[in-house]
Amino acid sequence: MNARRSFTISDRAWYGNKAEMPEVMFGMCYEDGSVVGEIGMRWYDLRSSLPSPRLEVFHDAWGVLYTFMDVLEKLAEQDNKKMTVDKFVEILVSCGFVDDTPYELPKSPYRLLLENEVQR
């Protein structure tokens, strides 16, 4: 099974908390949903005009991070510039990442049954 580059915009997902600071999780994702080397770009309120992003990587993802040199090079071009979520997503997409954000709540069989009962 081959992994592909993908990302999720946590606060824009159906389960996300819109009140929290933005977060984009990215890494190598398999078709079954498992992830290898998940890395986070999280924004923090540092009392500046815009929230500031910080790249966060656990030790089990350092090898995967090394394979994302194209992303790091594009981030280096943005050094000391304000980085928005949309700009970061633009960088990821330009490097071949796919948006796996679940924007809508999946329809489970139970939910479909309830919706059918309400319509009757």
A tleap script that builds the chain and sets N, CA, C and O, in Angstrom:
source leaprc.protein.ff14SB
mol = sequence {
  NMET ASN ALA ARG ARG SER PHE THR ILE SER
  ASP ARG ALA TRP TYR GLY ASN LYS ALA GLU
  MET PRO GLU VAL MET PHE GLY MET CYS TYR
  GLU ASP GLY SER VAL VAL GLY GLU ILE GLY
  MET ARG TRP TYR ASP LEU ARG SER SER LEU
  PRO SER PRO ARG LEU GLU VAL PHE HIE ASP
  ALA TRP GLY VAL LEU TYR THR PHE MET ASP
  VAL LEU GLU LYS LEU ALA GLU GLN ASP ASN
  LYS LYS MET THR VAL ASP LYS PHE VAL GLU
  ILE LEU VAL SER CYS GLY PHE VAL ASP ASP
  THR PRO TYR GLU LEU PRO LYS SER PRO TYR
  ARG LEU LEU LEU GLU ASN GLU VAL GLN CARG
}
set mol.1.N position { 0.854 -1.175 0.000 }
set mol.1.CA position { 0.000 0.000 0.000 }
set mol.1.C position { 0.904 1.243 0.000 }
set mol.1.O position { 1.807 1.365 0.827 }
set mol.2.N position { 0.647 2.151 -0.931 }
set mol.2.CA position { 1.462 3.366 -1.050 }
set mol.2.C position { 0.879 4.515 -0.243 }
set mol.2.O position { -0.336 4.708 -0.196 }
set mol.3.N position { 1.750 5.261 0.379 }
set mol.3.CA position { 1.322 6.463 1.112 }
set mol.3.C position { 1.394 7.659 0.172 }
set mol.3.O position { 2.172 7.673 -0.782 }
set mol.4.N position { 0.572 8.656 0.457 }
set mol.4.CA position { 0.599 9.886 -0.329 }
set mol.4.C position { 0.667 11.076 0.607 }
set mol.4.O position { 0.293 10.985 1.777 }
set mol.5.N position { 1.142 12.185 0.086 }
set mol.5.CA position { 1.216 13.413 0.870 }
set mol.5.C position { -0.196 13.969 1.051 }
set mol.5.O position { -0.947 14.116 0.087 }
set mol.6.N position { -0.539 14.272 2.285 }
set mol.6.CA position { -1.869 14.828 2.534 }
set mol.6.C position { -1.838 15.753 3.747 }
set mol.6.O position { -0.890 15.754 4.532 }
set mol.7.N position { -2.902 16.537 3.875 }
set mol.7.CA position { -3.026 17.444 5.015 }
set mol.7.C position { -4.482 17.548 5.438 }
set mol.7.O position { -5.397 17.240 4.674 }
set mol.8.N position { -4.670 17.989 6.673 }
set mol.8.CA position { -5.990 18.246 7.243 }
set mol.8.C position { -5.944 19.596 7.951 }
set mol.8.O position { -5.023 19.878 8.717 }
set mol.9.N position { -6.942 20.419 7.687 }
set mol.9.CA position { -7.065 21.708 8.373 }
set mol.9.C position { -8.027 21.475 9.542 }
set mol.9.O position { -9.246 21.513 9.379 }
set mol.10.N position { -7.460 21.237 10.701 }
set mol.10.CA position { -8.234 20.756 11.852 }
set mol.10.C position { -9.405 21.659 12.226 }
set mol.10.O position { -10.507 21.162 12.461 }
set mol.11.N position { -9.197 22.954 12.287 }
set mol.11.CA position { -10.276 23.835 12.742 }
set mol.11.C position { -11.350 24.054 11.673 }
set mol.11.O position { -12.384 24.654 11.967 }
set mol.12.N position { -11.133 23.585 10.446 }
set mol.12.CA position { -12.140 23.692 9.381 }
set mol.12.C position { -12.884 22.378 9.156 }
set mol.12.O position { -13.842 22.325 8.385 }
set mol.13.N position { -12.439 21.323 9.829 }
set mol.13.CA position { -13.108 20.027 9.724 }
set mol.13.C position { -14.441 20.088 10.463 }
set mol.13.O position { -14.646 20.957 11.310 }
set mol.14.N position { -15.341 19.173 10.144 }
set mol.14.CA position { -16.661 19.178 10.780 }
set mol.14.C position { -16.548 19.052 12.294 }
set mol.14.O position { -17.405 19.556 13.020 }
set mol.15.N position { -15.524 18.402 12.771 }
set mol.15.CA position { -15.344 18.198 14.206 }
set mol.15.C position { -14.506 19.299 14.858 }
set mol.15.O position { -14.312 19.293 16.074 }
set mol.16.N position { -14.013 20.236 14.060 }
set mol.16.CA position { -13.104 21.262 14.557 }
set mol.16.C position { -13.766 22.280 15.461 }
set mol.16.O position { -14.980 22.480 15.420 }
set mol.17.N position { -12.957 22.911 16.267 }
set mol.17.CA position { -13.402 23.964 17.162 }
set mol.17.C position { -12.981 25.294 16.553 }
set mol.17.O position { -11.796 25.628 16.540 }
set mol.18.N position { -13.940 26.046 16.054 }
set mol.18.CA position { -13.650 27.310 15.363 }
set mol.18.C position { -13.036 28.353 16.302 }
set mol.18.O position { -12.433 29.322 15.842 }
set mol.19.N position { -13.186 28.161 17.597 }
set mol.19.CA position { -12.648 29.126 18.558 }
set mol.19.C position { -11.152 28.907 18.809 }
set mol.19.O position { -10.470 29.795 19.321 }
set mol.20.N position { -10.649 27.735 18.450 }
set mol.20.CA position { -9.238 27.442 18.675 }
set mol.20.C position { -8.381 28.090 17.590 }
set mol.20.O position { -8.873 28.458 16.524 }
set mol.21.N position { -7.102 28.220 17.884 }
set mol.21.CA position { -6.170 28.742 16.897 }
set mol.21.C position { -6.045 27.722 15.761 }
set mol.21.O position { -6.215 26.523 15.981 }
set mol.22.N position { -5.750 28.194 14.558 }
set mol.22.CA position { -5.659 27.289 13.408 }
set mol.22.C position { -4.558 26.251 13.560 }
set mol.22.O position { -3.568 26.446 14.266 }
set mol.23.N position { -4.778 25.129 12.858 }
set mol.23.CA position { -3.819 24.036 12.865 }
set mol.23.C position { -3.941 23.286 11.540 }
set mol.23.O position { -5.044 22.959 11.101 }
set mol.24.N position { -2.810 23.019 10.917 }
set mol.24.CA position { -2.762 22.177 9.715 }
set mol.24.C position { -1.846 21.005 10.034 }
set mol.24.O position { -0.668 21.187 10.343 }
set mol.25.N position { -2.400 19.806 9.956 }
set mol.25.CA position { -1.620 18.592 10.170 }
set mol.25.C position { -1.311 18.011 8.798 }
set mol.25.O position { -2.196 17.915 7.948 }
set mol.26.N position { -0.055 17.622 8.580 }
set mol.26.CA position { 0.307 17.056 7.285 }
set mol.26.C position { 1.320 15.940 7.460 }
set mol.26.O position { 2.024 15.868 8.467 }
set mol.27.N position { 1.379 15.079 6.468 }
set mol.27.CA position { 2.288 13.942 6.520 }
set mol.27.C position { 2.008 12.999 5.377 }
set mol.27.O position { 1.472 13.392 4.341 }
set mol.28.N position { 2.379 11.745 5.578 }
set mol.28.CA position { 2.154 10.701 4.583 }
set mol.28.C position { 0.967 9.877 5.062 }
set mol.28.O position { 0.986 9.338 6.168 }
set mol.29.N position { -0.069 9.779 4.226 }
set mol.29.CA position { -1.310 9.110 4.612 }
set mol.29.C position { -1.570 7.916 3.694 }
set mol.29.O position { -1.390 8.001 2.479 }
set mol.30.N position { -1.993 6.811 4.292 }
set mol.30.CA position { -2.382 5.617 3.542 }
set mol.30.C position { -3.879 5.649 3.279 }
set mol.30.O position { -4.619 6.395 3.920 }
set mol.31.N position { -4.318 4.829 2.326 }
set mol.31.CA position { -5.732 4.782 1.963 }
set mol.31.C position { -6.631 4.425 3.136 }
set mol.31.O position { -7.784 4.852 3.180 }
set mol.32.N position { -6.119 3.645 4.092 }
set mol.32.CA position { -6.937 3.256 5.243 }
set mol.32.C position { -7.039 4.359 6.303 }
set mol.32.O position { -7.679 4.175 7.339 }
set mol.33.N position { -6.402 5.509 6.035 }
set mol.33.CA position { -6.468 6.636 6.960 }
set mol.33.C position { -5.311 6.719 7.936 }
set mol.33.O position { -5.166 7.718 8.641 }
set mol.34.N position { -4.491 5.693 7.987 }
set mol.34.CA position { -3.343 5.751 8.890 }
set mol.34.C position { -2.313 6.735 8.343 }
set mol.34.O position { -2.203 6.941 7.134 }
set mol.35.N position { -1.568 7.331 9.258 }
set mol.35.CA position { -0.619 8.379 8.907 }
set mol.35.C position { 0.771 7.997 9.391 }
set mol.35.O position { 0.934 7.449 10.481 }
set mol.36.N position { 1.769 8.291 8.570 }
set mol.36.CA position { 3.166 8.094 8.941 }
set mol.36.C position { 3.799 9.480 8.994 }
set mol.36.O position { 3.715 10.240 8.029 }
set mol.37.N position { 4.422 9.804 10.098 }
set mol.37.CA position { 5.137 11.067 10.189 }
set mol.37.C position { 4.253 12.288 10.164 }
set mol.37.O position { 4.482 13.202 9.373 }
set mol.38.N position { 3.252 12.320 11.012 }
set mol.38.CA position { 2.363 13.481 11.058 }
set mol.38.C position { 3.090 14.684 11.660 }
set mol.38.O position { 3.727 14.586 12.709 }
set mol.39.N position { 2.978 15.803 10.977 }
set mol.39.CA position { 3.645 17.051 11.364 }
set mol.39.C position { 2.576 18.128 11.481 }
set mol.39.O position { 1.609 18.127 10.719 }
set mol.40.N position { 2.739 19.037 12.421 }
set mol.40.CA position { 1.749 20.088 12.601 }
set mol.40.C position { 2.317 21.479 12.402 }
set mol.40.O position { 3.421 21.789 12.849 }
set mol.41.N position { 1.544 22.308 11.723 }
set mol.41.CA position { 1.815 23.748 11.689 }
set mol.41.C position { 0.677 24.353 12.503 }
set mol.41.O position { -0.489 24.318 12.110 }
set mol.42.N position { 1.057 24.907 13.645 }
set mol.42.CA position { 0.057 25.471 14.559 }
set mol.42.C position { 0.307 26.960 14.719 }
set mol.42.O position { 1.450 27.414 14.774 }
set mol.43.N position { -0.788 27.714 14.793 }
set mol.43.CA position { -0.691 29.161 14.942 }
set mol.43.C position { -0.908 29.521 16.409 }
set mol.43.O position { -1.736 28.927 17.100 }
set mol.44.N position { -0.146 30.503 16.860 }
set mol.44.CA position { -0.194 30.960 18.249 }
set mol.44.C position { -0.400 32.463 18.284 }
set mol.44.O position { 0.119 33.195 17.441 }
set mol.45.N position { -1.159 32.909 19.264 }
set mol.45.CA position { -1.402 34.334 19.453 }
set mol.45.C position { -0.246 34.907 20.265 }
set mol.45.O position { -0.151 34.683 21.472 }
set mol.46.N position { 0.623 35.644 19.596 }
set mol.46.CA position { 1.767 36.262 20.266 }
set mol.46.C position { 1.559 37.764 20.428 }
set mol.46.O position { 2.504 38.526 20.629 }
set mol.47.N position { 0.316 38.157 20.336 }
set mol.47.CA position { -0.070 39.565 20.479 }
set mol.47.C position { 0.451 40.424 19.316 }
set mol.47.O position { 0.598 41.639 19.444 }
set mol.48.N position { 0.720 39.776 18.196 }
set mol.48.CA position { 1.103 40.531 16.997 }
set mol.48.C position { -0.161 40.747 16.166 }
set mol.48.O position { -1.248 40.336 16.572 }
set mol.49.N position { -0.025 41.377 15.028 }
set mol.49.CA position { -1.200 41.683 14.224 }
set mol.49.C position { -1.887 40.420 13.705 }
set mol.49.O position { -3.110 40.403 13.565 }
set mol.50.N position { -1.143 39.386 13.424 }
set mol.50.CA position { -1.700 38.105 13.002 }
set mol.50.C position { -1.113 36.990 13.864 }
set mol.50.O position { 0.001 37.118 14.372 }
set mol.51.N position { -1.856 35.903 14.029 }
set mol.51.CA position { -1.271 34.763 14.746 }
set mol.51.C position { -0.003 34.272 14.047 }
set mol.51.O position { 0.118 34.380 12.826 }
set mol.52.N position { 0.932 33.738 14.815 }
set mol.52.CA position { 2.222 33.289 14.285 }
set mol.52.C position { 2.277 31.773 14.221 }
set mol.52.O position { 1.936 31.101 15.194 }
set mol.53.N position { 2.708 31.214 13.068 }
set mol.53.CA position { 2.782 29.764 12.937 }
set mol.53.C position { 4.064 29.184 13.528 }
set mol.53.O position { 5.110 29.833 13.557 }
set mol.54.N position { 3.949 27.943 13.998 }
set mol.54.CA position { 5.115 27.217 14.502 }
set mol.54.C position { 5.013 25.770 14.015 }
set mol.54.O position { 3.984 25.116 14.181 }
set mol.55.N position { 6.081 25.294 13.422 }
set mol.55.CA position { 6.146 23.917 12.948 }
set mol.55.C position { 6.457 23.009 14.131 }
set mol.55.O position { 7.399 23.265 14.881 }
set mol.56.N position { 5.666 21.945 14.302 }
set mol.56.CA position { 5.853 21.019 15.411 }
set mol.56.C position { 5.980 19.602 14.878 }
set mol.56.O position { 5.131 19.125 14.127 }
set mol.57.N position { 7.069 18.933 15.286 }
set mol.57.CA position { 7.377 17.597 14.781 }
set mol.57.C position { 7.818 16.708 15.936 }
set mol.57.O position { 8.764 17.041 16.650 }
set mol.58.N position { 7.140 15.579 16.125 }
set mol.58.CA position { 7.595 14.601 17.107 }
set mol.58.C position { 8.758 13.802 16.521 }
set mol.58.O position { 8.939 13.756 15.304 }
set mol.59.N position { 9.530 13.186 17.382 }
set mol.59.CA position { 10.749 12.493 16.966 }
set mol.59.C position { 10.505 11.362 15.958 }
set mol.59.O position { 11.407 11.020 15.193 }
set mol.60.N position { 9.300 10.780 15.946 }
set mol.60.CA position { 9.036 9.694 14.998 }
set mol.60.C position { 8.704 10.206 13.597 }
set mol.60.O position { 8.429 9.411 12.697 }
set mol.61.N position { 8.727 11.524 13.405 }
set mol.61.CA position { 8.423 12.106 12.091 }
set mol.61.C position { 9.606 12.866 11.498 }
set mol.61.O position { 9.469 13.476 10.438 }
set mol.62.N position { 10.750 12.842 12.150 }
set mol.62.CA position { 11.902 13.589 11.633 }
set mol.62.C position { 12.326 13.075 10.261 }
set mol.62.O position { 12.683 13.870 9.391 }
set mol.63.N position { 12.294 11.775 10.055 }
set mol.63.CA position { 12.658 11.209 8.755 }
set mol.63.C position { 11.703 11.645 7.662 }
set mol.63.O position { 12.126 11.937 6.543 }
set mol.64.N position { 10.406 11.689 7.980 }
set mol.64.CA position { 9.407 12.151 7.002 }
set mol.64.C position { 9.608 13.637 6.727 }
set mol.64.O position { 9.514 14.075 5.581 }
set mol.65.N position { 9.882 14.411 7.766 }
set mol.65.CA position { 10.131 15.839 7.579 }
set mol.65.C position { 11.272 16.055 6.588 }
set mol.65.O position { 11.212 16.961 5.756 }
set mol.66.N position { 12.303 15.232 6.675 }
set mol.66.CA position { 13.453 15.352 5.783 }
set mol.66.C position { 13.050 15.160 4.319 }
set mol.66.O position { 13.672 15.734 3.426 }
set mol.67.N position { 12.012 14.356 4.069 }
set mol.67.CA position { 11.555 14.143 2.687 }
set mol.67.C position { 10.723 15.314 2.175 }
set mol.67.O position { 10.396 15.372 0.989 }
set mol.68.N position { 10.382 16.239 3.053 }
set mol.68.CA position { 9.580 17.402 2.672 }
set mol.68.C position { 10.459 18.640 2.457 }
set mol.68.O position { 10.054 19.755 2.789 }
set mol.69.N position { 11.646 18.446 1.910 }
set mol.69.CA position { 12.562 19.568 1.677 }
set mol.69.C position { 11.933 20.631 0.774 }
set mol.69.O position { 12.217 21.820 0.925 }
set mol.70.N position { 11.085 20.211 -0.160 }
set mol.70.CA position { 10.424 21.183 -1.034 }
set mol.70.C position { 9.531 22.129 -0.228 }
set mol.70.O position { 9.463 23.325 -0.514 }
set mol.71.N position { 8.853 21.586 0.775 }
set mol.71.CA position { 8.014 22.423 1.648 }
set mol.71.C position { 8.904 23.366 2.458 }
set mol.71.O position { 8.616 24.557 2.568 }
set mol.72.N position { 9.981 22.828 3.022 }
set mol.72.CA position { 10.880 23.651 3.834 }
set mol.72.C position { 11.527 24.761 3.006 }
set mol.72.O position { 11.711 25.871 3.505 }
set mol.73.N position { 11.869 24.477 1.761 }
set mol.73.CA position { 12.452 25.510 0.893 }
set mol.73.C position { 11.451 26.637 0.641 }
set mol.73.O position { 11.815 27.813 0.662 }
set mol.74.N position { 10.188 26.273 0.403 }
set mol.74.CA position { 9.167 27.303 0.173 }
set mol.74.C position { 8.867 28.082 1.450 }
set mol.74.O position { 8.576 29.277 1.393 }
set mol.75.N position { 8.936 27.418 2.593 }
set mol.75.CA position { 8.762 28.132 3.858 }
set mol.75.C position { 9.919 29.106 4.076 }
set mol.75.O position { 9.715 30.213 4.574 }
set mol.76.N position { 11.131 28.696 3.704 }
set mol.76.CA position { 12.304 29.568 3.860 }
set mol.76.C position { 12.155 30.836 3.027 }
set mol.76.O position { 12.641 31.896 3.421 }
set mol.77.N position { 11.488 30.737 1.882 }
set mol.77.CA position { 11.229 31.918 1.048 }
set mol.77.C position { 10.285 32.892 1.748 }
set mol.77.O position { 10.262 34.078 1.421 }
set mol.78.N position { 9.514 32.400 2.700 }
set mol.78.CA position { 8.552 33.223 3.446 }
set mol.78.C position { 9.113 33.680 4.790 }
set mol.78.O position { 8.381 34.215 5.622 }
set mol.79.N position { 10.404 33.470 4.998 }
set mol.79.CA position { 11.032 33.783 6.277 }
set mol.79.C position { 10.706 35.201 6.736 }
set mol.79.O position { 10.890 36.169 5.999 }
set mol.80.N position { 10.222 35.298 7.962 }
set mol.80.CA position { 9.902 36.560 8.615 }
set mol.80.C position { 8.759 37.313 7.938 }
set mol.80.O position { 8.619 38.522 8.121 }
set mol.81.N position { 7.945 36.610 7.162 }
set mol.81.CA position { 6.735 37.189 6.573 }
set mol.81.C position { 5.542 36.560 7.278 }
set mol.81.O position { 5.640 35.449 7.799 }
set mol.82.N position { 4.434 37.256 7.296 }
set mol.82.CA position { 3.229 36.722 7.925 }
set mol.82.C position { 2.713 35.546 7.106 }
set mol.82.O position { 2.522 35.658 5.895 }
set mol.83.N position { 2.491 34.430 7.767 }
set mol.83.CA position { 2.024 33.212 7.112 }
set mol.83.C position { 0.606 32.910 7.589 }
set mol.83.O position { 0.377 32.706 8.782 }
set mol.84.N position { -0.333 32.883 6.666 }
set mol.84.CA position { -1.707 32.518 6.989 }
set mol.84.C position { -1.918 31.031 6.702 }
set mol.84.O position { -1.099 30.392 6.042 }
set mol.85.N position { -3.012 30.502 7.200 }
set mol.85.CA position { -3.362 29.109 6.921 }
set mol.85.C position { -3.500 28.910 5.418 }
set mol.85.O position { -2.973 27.945 4.865 }
set mol.86.N position { -4.205 29.820 4.759 }
set mol.86.CA position { -4.423 29.682 3.322 }
set mol.86.C position { -3.113 29.721 2.542 }
set mol.86.O position { -2.962 28.984 1.568 }
set mol.87.N position { -2.176 30.553 2.940 }
set mol.87.CA position { -0.872 30.614 2.272 }
set mol.87.C position { -0.109 29.307 2.495 }
set mol.87.O position { 0.522 28.797 1.570 }
set mol.88.N position { -0.161 28.767 3.699 }
set mol.88.CA position { 0.519 27.511 3.974 }
set mol.88.C position { -0.108 26.372 3.176 }
set mol.88.O position { 0.609 25.535 2.627 }
set mol.89.N position { -1.430 26.330 3.107 }
set mol.89.CA position { -2.115 25.309 2.316 }
set mol.89.C position { -1.720 25.437 0.843 }
set mol.89.O position { -1.521 24.431 0.161 }
set mol.90.N position { -1.610 26.661 0.362 }
set mol.90.CA position { -1.165 26.897 -1.018 }
set mol.90.C position { 0.223 26.278 -1.254 }
set mol.90.O position { 0.470 25.670 -2.296 }
set mol.91.N position { 1.110 26.437 -0.288 }
set mol.91.CA position { 2.450 25.838 -0.381 }
set mol.91.C position { 2.351 24.316 -0.426 }
set mol.91.O position { 2.990 23.676 -1.261 }
set mol.92.N position { 1.550 23.733 0.471 }
set mol.92.CA position { 1.409 22.282 0.498 }
set mol.92.C position { 0.861 21.751 -0.828 }
set mol.92.O position { 1.381 20.778 -1.375 }
set mol.93.N position { -0.182 22.390 -1.338 }
set mol.93.CA position { -0.775 21.952 -2.607 }
set mol.93.C position { 0.238 22.059 -3.746 }
set mol.93.O position { 0.301 21.179 -4.605 }
set mol.94.N position { 1.030 23.135 -3.756 }
set mol.94.CA position { 2.042 23.299 -4.801 }
set mol.94.C position { 3.130 22.228 -4.715 }
set mol.94.O position { 3.849 21.985 -5.685 }
set mol.95.N position { 3.246 21.585 -3.538 }
set mol.95.CA position { 4.232 20.512 -3.344 }
set mol.95.C position { 3.592 19.130 -3.480 }
set mol.95.O position { 4.206 18.126 -3.118 }
set mol.96.N position { 2.379 19.072 -3.991 }
set mol.96.CA position { 1.743 17.787 -4.264 }
set mol.96.C position { 0.921 17.188 -3.151 }
set mol.96.O position { 0.555 16.015 -3.231 }
set mol.97.N position { 0.613 17.948 -2.113 }
set mol.97.CA position { -0.217 17.449 -1.021 }
set mol.97.C position { -1.693 17.514 -1.418 }
set mol.97.O position { -2.107 18.377 -2.193 }
set mol.98.N position { -2.474 16.586 -0.869 }
set mol.98.CA position { -3.905 16.502 -1.124 }
set mol.98.C position { -4.647 16.886 0.152 }
set mol.98.O position { -4.255 16.486 1.249 }
set mol.99.N position { -5.712 17.657 0.007 }
set mol.99.CA position { -6.532 18.071 1.146 }
set mol.99.C position { -7.441 16.919 1.563 }
set mol.99.O position { -8.348 16.546 0.818 }
set mol.100.N position { -7.209 16.356 2.735 }
set mol.100.CA position { -8.034 15.274 3.285 }
set mol.100.C position { -8.942 15.768 4.410 }
set mol.100.O position { -9.434 14.962 5.199 }
set mol.101.N position { -9.169 17.064 4.496 }
set mol.101.CA position { -10.015 17.622 5.553 }
set mol.101.C position { -11.448 17.128 5.389 }
set mol.101.O position { -12.038 17.314 4.325 }
set mol.102.N position { -12.023 16.502 6.420 }
set mol.102.CA position { -13.435 16.099 6.355 }
set mol.102.C position { -14.330 17.295 6.702 }
set mol.102.O position { -14.644 17.531 7.869 }
set mol.103.N position { -14.729 18.033 5.683 }
set mol.103.CA position { -15.500 19.257 5.904 }
set mol.103.C position { -16.923 18.979 6.386 }
set mol.103.O position { -17.507 19.799 7.095 }
set mol.104.N position { -17.480 17.839 6.010 }
set mol.104.CA position { -18.855 17.508 6.397 }
set mol.104.C position { -18.889 16.226 7.208 }
set mol.104.O position { -18.087 15.317 6.993 }
set mol.105.N position { -19.823 16.164 8.140 }
set mol.105.CA position { -20.029 14.980 8.967 }
set mol.105.C position { -20.434 13.822 8.063 }
set mol.105.O position { -21.388 13.950 7.295 }
set mol.106.N position { -19.729 12.695 8.138 }
set mol.106.CA position { -20.092 11.545 7.303 }
set mol.106.C position { -21.478 11.016 7.667 }
set mol.106.O position { -21.893 11.071 8.825 }
set mol.107.N position { -22.179 10.511 6.670 }
set mol.107.CA position { -23.520 9.966 6.913 }
set mol.107.C position { -23.393 8.494 7.270 }
set mol.107.O position { -23.136 7.652 6.409 }
set mol.108.N position { -23.576 8.198 8.545 }
set mol.108.CA position { -23.544 6.813 9.008 }
set mol.108.C position { -24.900 6.165 8.704 }
set mol.108.O position { -25.883 6.878 8.503 }
set mol.109.N position { -24.972 4.847 8.666 }
set mol.109.CA position { -26.270 4.183 8.456 }
set mol.109.C position { -27.299 4.610 9.504 }
set mol.109.O position { -28.476 4.785 9.189 }
set mol.110.N position { -26.852 4.776 10.746 }
set mol.110.CA position { -27.767 5.203 11.807 }
set mol.110.C position { -28.294 6.611 11.539 }
set mol.110.O position { -29.484 6.873 11.718 }
set mol.111.N position { -27.427 7.505 11.115 }
set mol.111.CA position { -27.843 8.884 10.817 }
set mol.111.C position { -28.813 8.908 9.637 }
set mol.111.O position { -29.788 9.658 9.665 }
set mol.112.N position { -28.566 8.106 8.603 }
set mol.112.CA position { -29.471 8.033 7.455 }
set mol.112.C position { -30.845 7.518 7.885 }
set mol.112.O position { -31.871 8.021 7.427 }
set mol.113.N position { -30.863 6.518 8.762 }
set mol.113.CA position { -32.122 5.976 9.265 }
set mol.113.C position { -32.899 7.057 10.010 }
set mol.113.O position { -34.106 7.199 9.815 }
set mol.114.N position { -32.220 7.814 10.857 }
set mol.114.CA position { -32.880 8.895 11.597 }
set mol.114.C position { -33.431 9.962 10.657 }
set mol.114.O position { -34.546 10.445 10.854 }
set mol.115.N position { -32.669 10.327 9.649 }
set mol.115.CA position { -33.121 11.347 8.697 }
set mol.115.C position { -34.357 10.858 7.934 }
set mol.115.O position { -35.272 11.637 7.668 }
set mol.116.N position { -34.383 9.569 7.582 }
set mol.116.CA position { -35.542 9.015 6.891 }
set mol.116.C position { -36.763 9.010 7.790 }
set mol.116.O position { -37.869 9.279 7.321 }
set mol.117.N position { -36.592 8.712 9.070 }
set mol.117.CA position { -37.710 8.702 10.025 }
set mol.117.C position { -38.275 10.112 10.216 }
set mol.117.O position { -39.489 10.280 10.338 }
set mol.118.N position { -37.423 11.102 10.241 }
set mol.118.CA position { -37.862 12.492 10.429 }
set mol.118.C position { -38.651 12.965 9.217 }
set mol.118.O position { -39.598 13.737 9.366 }
set mol.119.N position { -38.282 12.520 8.027 }
set mol.119.CA position { -38.956 12.952 6.811 }
set mol.119.C position { -40.329 12.327 6.648 }
set mol.119.O position { -41.132 12.839 5.869 }
set mol.120.N position { -40.636 11.233 7.353 }
set mol.120.CA position { -41.929 10.553 7.215 }
set mol.120.C position { -43.033 11.294 7.872 }
set mol.120.O position { -44.180 10.848 7.842 }
savepdb mol mol.pdb
quit
